[in-house]
Amino acid sequence: MSRIYCHYLTSPCGSLLLCEYDKRLCLCNWVNDTSVPPSEYAGVAYILKLQPVFILESTAFLAEVERQLTAYFRGELTEFSVPLYVAGTYFRVSVWNALRTIPYGETISYATLALRIGRSNAFRAVGQACHTNPISIILPCHRVIGSTGMLTGYGGGLRIKEYLLALERQYKAN
């Protein structure tokens, strides 16, 4: 069985569940209740397609992830350097990798992201891939908006998406 170490982080806009697999970040997602055991958030098991043992314990690696996220929320960090473990279909992984090319403090549309991965007609599928993004903030799906410039869905909710975009605009301007 695979061991997945998990830690809850309280951010200025909500709680995040951070999970480490093999010294790589495999999950950074918004949660509503930190009293719920990590195993109840089935996204990790589905993403990894393993039968993991969840251990609610911080590690040196997760402490580094927390340090970088805290620096991000303070406007002191615009690019993350933690290694990631992402598993999914070829299409979804290509979308998640393309998210890293969106500059801090900027937004693009789902259609533009579809063009970037060479699938111009797949903007709805790109939206679905963003919706299933296992590593929020670090794979910045919050920077993807509708073609009209309107904010559209976000796993943490539109309030958090608005918060993250405003945070990045604020610190990018300084």
C-alpha positions in Angstrom: 0.0 0.0 0.0 1.1 3.5 -0.8 1.4 6.0 2.0 0.0 9.5 1.5 0.9 12.1 4.1 -1.7 14.8 4.6 -1.9 18.1 6.3 -4.6 20.8 6.6 -3.5 24.4 6.0 -5.7 27.3 7.0 -5.3 30.1 4.4 -6.7 33.6 4.4 -9.6 32.4 2.2 -10.3 28.9 3.4 -8.8 25.5 4.3 -6.6 23.4 2.0 -5.9 19.7 2.2 -2.3 19.1 1.2 -1.2 15.6 0.4 2.2 14.2 -0.4 3.0 11.0 -2.3 6.6 9.9 -2.8 7.9 13.4 -1.8 5.7 15.1 -4.4 2.6 17.1 -3.9 -0.4 15.1 -5.2 -3.3 17.2 -3.8 -3.8 20.8 -2.8 -7.5 21.3 -2.7 -10.1 23.3 -0.8 -12.0 21.6 1.9 -15.0 22.7 4.0 -14.3 20.7 7.1 -10.8 19.9 8.5 -12.3 17.5 11.0 -13.1 15.1 8.2 -10.4 12.5 7.7 -8.3 12.9 4.5 -9.5 9.5 3.3 -13.0 10.9 3.0 -11.8 13.2 0.2 -11.8 10.5 -2.4 -10.1 12.6 -5.0 -6.6 11.4 -3.9 -7.4 7.7 -4.2 -9.1 8.3 -7.6 -6.2 10.5 -8.9 -3.5 8.0 -7.8 -5.5 4.9 -8.7 -3.8 3.3 -5.7 -5.1 1.9 -2.5 -3.4 4.4 -0.2 -3.0 4.6 3.5 -3.7 8.2 4.6 -1.5 9.5 7.4 -2.6 12.8 8.9 0.9 14.0 9.7 3.0 16.9 8.4 6.4 16.1 6.9 9.3 18.3 6.0 8.1 18.3 2.4 4.6 19.4 3.4 6.1 22.0 5.6 7.9 23.4 2.5 4.6 23.4 0.6 3.0 25.3 3.4 5.9 27.8 3.5 5.5 28.4 -0.2 1.7 28.8 -0.1 2.0 31.1 2.9 4.5 33.2 1.0 2.1 33.2 -2.0 -0.7 34.5 0.2 1.6 37.3 1.5 2.5 38.3 -2.1 6.1 37.2 -1.6 6.0 34.3 -4.1 4.7 34.2 -7.7 6.1 30.8 -8.8 6.1 27.5 -6.9 9.0 25.1 -6.9 7.6 22.0 -5.3 7.7 18.8 -7.3 4.2 17.5 -8.3 2.6 14.1 -8.8 -0.2 14.4 -11.2 -2.0 11.4 -12.7 -4.8 11.5 -15.2 -5.6 11.1 -18.8 -3.1 12.5 -21.3 -5.6 15.3 -22.1 -6.1 16.4 -18.5 -2.4 16.3 -17.7 -1.7 18.4 -20.8 -4.3 21.0 -19.5 -2.8 20.9 -16.0 0.7 21.4 -17.3 -0.5 24.3 -19.5 -2.0 26.0 -16.5 1.6 26.6 -15.2 2.2 28.8 -18.3 -0.4 31.4 -17.2 1.6 34.3 -15.7 0.9 35.4 -12.1 -1.7 38.1 -12.0 -3.1 37.4 -15.5 -6.1 35.5 -16.8 -6.9 33.6 -20.0 -10.1 32.1 -21.3 -10.8 28.4 -21.5 -10.8 28.8 -25.3 -7.3 30.3 -25.3 -6.1 27.5 -23.0 -7.6 24.9 -25.5 -5.6 26.6 -28.3 -2.4 26.4 -26.2 -2.7 22.7 -26.0 -3.5 22.3 -29.7 -7.2 21.4 -29.2 -9.0 24.6 -30.3 -12.5 23.0 -30.1 -12.0 21.4 -26.7 -12.7 24.4 -24.5 -15.5 22.6 -22.6 -13.2 19.6 -22.0 -10.6 22.1 -20.8 -13.1 23.5 -18.4 -13.8 20.0 -17.1 -10.1 19.3 -16.7 -9.7 22.6 -14.7 -12.6 21.5 -12.6 -10.8 18.3 -11.7 -7.4 19.9 -11.1 -6.0 18.2 -8.1 -3.5 20.9 -7.2 -5.2 24.2 -6.8 -3.3 27.5 -6.7 0.0 25.8 -7.8 -1.6 24.6 -11.0 -3.5 28.0 -11.3 -6.9 27.1 -12.7 -8.2 30.2 -10.9 -6.6 32.2 -13.7 -8.9 30.7 -16.3 -12.1 32.6 -17.0 -14.9 32.6 -19.5 -14.5 34.1 -23.0 -16.6 37.1 -22.0 -14.3 37.9 -19.1 -16.7 36.6 -16.6 -15.6 34.4 -13.7 -16.9 30.9 -14.1 -16.8 27.9 -11.8 -14.0 27.1 -9.4 -13.6 24.1 -7.1 -13.2 26.3 -4.1 -16.1 28.5 -5.1 -16.2 31.8 -7.0 -15.6 33.8 -3.8 -12.1 32.1 -3.4 -11.4 32.5 -7.2 -12.2 36.2 -6.9 -10.0 36.5 -3.8 -7.0 34.8 -5.5 -7.3 36.9 -8.6 -7.5 40.1 -6.6 -4.6 39.0 -4.4 -2.4 38.5 -7.5 -3.5 41.7 -9.1 -2.7 43.6 -5.9 0.8 42.2 -5.5 1.6 42.3 -9.3 0.9 46.0 -9.3 3.4 46.6 -6.5 
